[in-house]
């Protein structure tokens, strides 16, 4: 019989140990060493010593102090950034001090949450660059608003000139700089460099225009509601050297060459552009005032008292000009109005629309190539070069006409009216400013007509050919 042995099997004992608590960024006494700790993912560590204070550490090594609190006005929890840890300038103790100060304000019932929100908004505004506020300023200037004459036009009608000065001068030098960091030294240095020719041809005028545009920009940026800067840096700047007034006046020989030269058929410039140049000499109007001339702005061309009414939107001083037309001016207009359907007197070659405001100046000086190997070389010669005349501008034609009027014996007050200048003196008699601005709205049409008719007669004498001069003498 086979014997069987019994083997005792001992039971397996399983000992259960308590599970380790998951790691938590719990409350510890916050130290600078913890803020310097390297982490692989964002980690928040709360300070046991100062409830509400915690530091947020990211993998890049940046530790940011924050304060979590309950907004008493809403009962909701809010969190605000106190600053970034820096062992030299902003430590744990500095963060605690900031929290204690905020708690004291909360204890007094102060709306800390709103104050912090406003600070955040202000900080965002103060972080804008010069290019940022230039772009916003240009958009603001371009917005169309209702003007005194009822028409919708840009808020600042000369916005293109202002934008050009900001983009050509201020943006390249200071555009990437924070607007709050721009100093008057920066503006002064920039204007000095413009005068010295670092932005092209040396120009005190350009420096003055840049300062004007920059001053308007920073004043606008400092207005309540924007608060992009606290104050304008364009104050107490060194004075620029005075600009020498232009004195170019065409002589009688130059007037004769110019007038007859404009009638040549071989010139590269459009006939209406050349007629517009004649019209400026005859009427003393500014280029922008006459280039937009429309048929419905002309009155009584075939009567004894023809005139041209320039609407205020094209006038420098934003006031309507009623300009009498001499017989020579009427002849020029009738030649320019080649078609009965033509609405613009000096219509563009591209169609029945006004010419570009710079067309007359460009025609006088010519154009140059702007790129490639021929950059700077003459592309289309100007009328001055083609006619062998010393360079001059359209504005010099106004000055020439005014000089002719003065030589004919008309006084400065009469000539000023034709030029649409403010009149403060008539002969030796001082005219009170308030009289001209408020009480005396007379256009003095008779005086203006006398001046312009006199200038036209003098121009006819100057440009008359030898045969015409002889015929006039015989008739006289």
Residue pairs with C-beta under 8 A, 6 or more apart in sequence:
25 43
25 44
25 45
25 46
26 46
27 46
27 47
27 48
28 34
28 45
28 46
28 47
28 48
29 47
29 48
29 49
30 45
30 46
30 47
30 48
30 49
30 50
30 53
30 54
30 55
30 92
31 92
32 85
32 87
32 91
32 92
34 45
34 55
35 55
35 57
35 63
35 85
35 92
36 63
36 85
36 87
37 43
37 57
38 61
39 57
39 58
39 59
40 59
41 59
42 56
42 57
42 58
42 59
43 56
43 57
44 54
44 55
44 56
44 57
45 54
45 55
45 57
46 53
46 54
47 53
47 54
47 55
47 92
47 96
49 96
50 95
50 96
50 99
50 100
52 67
52 68
52 69
52 99
52 103
53 65
53 66
53 67
53 82
53 95
53 96
53 99
54 65
54 66
54 68
55 63
55 64
55 65
55 66
55 85
55 92
55 95
56 63
56 64
56 66
57 63
57 64
62 84
62 85
63 84
63 85
64 81
64 82
64 83
64 84
64 85
65 81
65 82
65 83
65 84
65 85
65 90
65 92
65 95
65 98
66 79
66 80
66 81
66 82
67 79
67 80
67 82
67 98
67 99
67 102
68 77
68 78
68 79
69 77
69 78
69 79
69 80
69 102
69 103
69 106
69 112
70 76
70 77
70 78
71 77
71 78
71 112
71 113
72 106
72 109
73 111
73 113
73 114
74 113
78 113
78 116
80 116
80 120
82 95
82 98
82 99
83 90
83 94
83 95
83 98
84 90
85 91
85 92
85 95
102 112
105 112
105 115
106 112
122 227
125 226
125 227
125 228
126 178
126 179
126 180
126 227
126 228
126 229
127 178
128 178
128 179
128 228
129 175
129 176
129 177
129 178
129 179
130 170
130 171
130 174
130 175
130 176
130 177
130 178
130 179
130 182
131 171
131 175
131 176
132 179
133 179
133 217
133 221
133 228
134 166
134 167
134 170
134 171
134 175
134 217
137 166
137 217
137 220
137 221
138 159
138 163
138 166
140 155
140 220
141 154
141 155
141 156
141 159
141 162
141 163
142 154
142 155
142 159
143 154
143 155
144 152
144 153
144 154
144 155
145 152
145 153
145 154
145 155
146 152
147 153
147 313
148 312
148 318
149 311
149 312
149 313
151 313
153 313
156 162
157 313
161 209
162 213
162 216
165 206
165 209
165 210
165 212
165 213
166 213
166 214
166 217
168 199
169 190
169 194
169 199
169 206
169 210
169 213
170 190
170 210
170 213
170 214
170 217
173 186
173 190
173 193
174 182
174 186
174 190
177 186
179 218
179 221
179 228
179 229
180 228
180 229
180 230
182 218
182 229
182 233
183 233
184 233
184 234
184 235
184 236
184 237
186 233
187 211
187 214
187 233
187 234
187 237
188 237
188 238
190 210
191 207
191 208
191 210
191 211
191 237
191 240
192 207
193 199
194 202
194 203
194 206
194 207
194 210
195 202
195 203
195 204
195 207
195 240
195 241
196 202
197 203
199 206
204 240
204 241
204 243
205 243
207 240
208 240
208 243
211 234
211 237
211 240
214 234
215 232
215 234
218 229
218 231
218 232
218 233
218 234
219 232
219 234
220 226
221 228
221 229
221 232
222 228
222 229
222 230
222 231
222 232
246 393
246 395
246 396
246 399
247 399
248 390
248 392
248 393
248 396
248 399
249 396
249 399
249 400
249 403
250 258
250 389
250 392
250 396
250 397
250 400
252 462
254 389
254 390
255 281
255 400
255 459
255 462
255 463
256 462
256 463
257 387
257 388
257 389
258 383
258 387
258 389
259 278
259 459
259 462
259 463
260 463
261 267
261 383
261 386
261 387
262 274
262 275
262 277
262 278
262 383
263 274
267 274
267 383
267 386
268 380
268 381
269 363
269 380
269 383
270 349
272 336
272 346
272 347
272 348
272 349
272 355
273 346
273 355
273 359
273 360
273 363
274 363
274 383
275 332
275 335
275 336
275 346
276 287
276 290
276 291
276 336
276 346
276 355
276 359
276 360
277 360
277 363
277 364
277 383
277 394
277 397
278 332
279 285
279 290
279 329
279 332
279 333
279 336
279 346
280 286
280 287
280 290
280 360
280 394
280 397
280 398
281 397
281 398
281 400
281 401
281 459
282 326
282 328
282 329
282 332
282 401
282 452
282 455
282 456
282 459
283 290
283 308
283 323
283 325
283 326
283 329
283 401
283 452
284 398
284 401
284 402
284 418
284 419
284 452
284 455
285 308
285 310
285 321
285 323
285 398
285 420
286 316
286 395
286 398
286 420
287 357
287 360
287 361
287 394
287 395
288 314
288 316
288 357
289 310
289 314
289 315
289 316
289 321
290 308
290 310
290 346
291 346
291 354
291 355
291 357
291 359
291 360
292 314
292 344
292 354
293 308
293 310
293 333
293 344
293 345
293 346
294 343
294 344
294 345
295 337
295 342
295 343
295 344
295 345
296 343
297 308
297 309
297 310
297 311
298 306
298 307
298 308
298 325
298 333
298 345
299 306
299 307
299 308
299 309
300 306
300 307
301 325
301 330
301 333
301 334
305 324
305 445
305 449
306 324
306 325
306 329
306 330
307 322
307 323
307 324
307 325
307 445
308 322
308 323
308 325
308 329
309 320
309 321
309 322
309 323
310 320
310 321
310 322
310 323
311 320
312 318
312 319
312 320
315 321
315 420
316 420
317 420
319 420
321 420
322 443
322 445
323 418
323 448
323 452
324 445
324 448
324 449
324 452
324 453
325 333
325 452
326 449
326 452
326 453
326 455
326 456
327 453
327 456
328 456
328 459
328 460
329 452
329 456
333 345
336 345
336 346
336 347
337 345
341 352
342 352
343 352
344 352
344 353
344 354
346 354
346 355
347 353
347 354
347 355
348 354
348 355
348 356
360 394
361 393
361 394
362 382
363 382
363 383
364 382
364 383
364 384
364 391
364 392
364 393
364 394
365 382
365 384
365 391
365 393
366 378
366 379
366 380
366 381
366 382
366 383
366 384
366 385
367 378
367 379
367 380
367 382
368 375
368 376
368 377
368 378
368 379
369 375
369 376
369 377
369 379
382 391
383 389
384 390
384 391
384 392
398 419
401 455
402 415
402 418
402 419
404 455
404 458
404 459
405 414
405 415
405 418
405 451
405 454
405 455
406 412
406 415
407 458
408 454
408 455
408 458
410 450
410 451
410 454
411 426
411 427
412 425
412 426
413 423
413 425
413 426
413 427
413 431
414 444
414 447
414 448
414 450
414 451
415 451
416 422
416 423
417 423
417 443
417 444
417 447
417 448
417 451
418 448
418 451
418 452
422 433
422 436
423 431
423 436
424 430
424 431
424 433
424 436
425 431
461 469
461 472
464 472
